[in-house]
Amino acid sequence: AYEKGQQWELALHALEDLRQHKLRPDLLSFTAAINACEKGEQWKVALDMLTEMQHGNLQPDTICYTAAMSACACCGQWQHALTMLAAMRSASLKPDLISYHAALG
């Protein structure tokens, strides 16, 4: 639901609400928020969420990295998208065709 339009801020608030209720956002929650960031052209926020996941001992998966790459690519940040592609490999994740399309914009 948060992936549509300019609702990236609502997605971030939803993550914060989870934390305030002593719940830990999961992979699905972060992926939805990162997808919302792509739709809202908030590539920096998407990358910050990936970092937050890693600091919280939650390993991003291929879908999550691909969403972050899409957020970067849609904003012309192809260098960051390619960095995410390399980060996937470093995390022992295998990029799929969708990942490559996302990285190339």
Helices and strands as residue ranges (DSSP letters): H 8-20, H 27-39, H 43-55, H 62-74, H 78-90, H 97-104
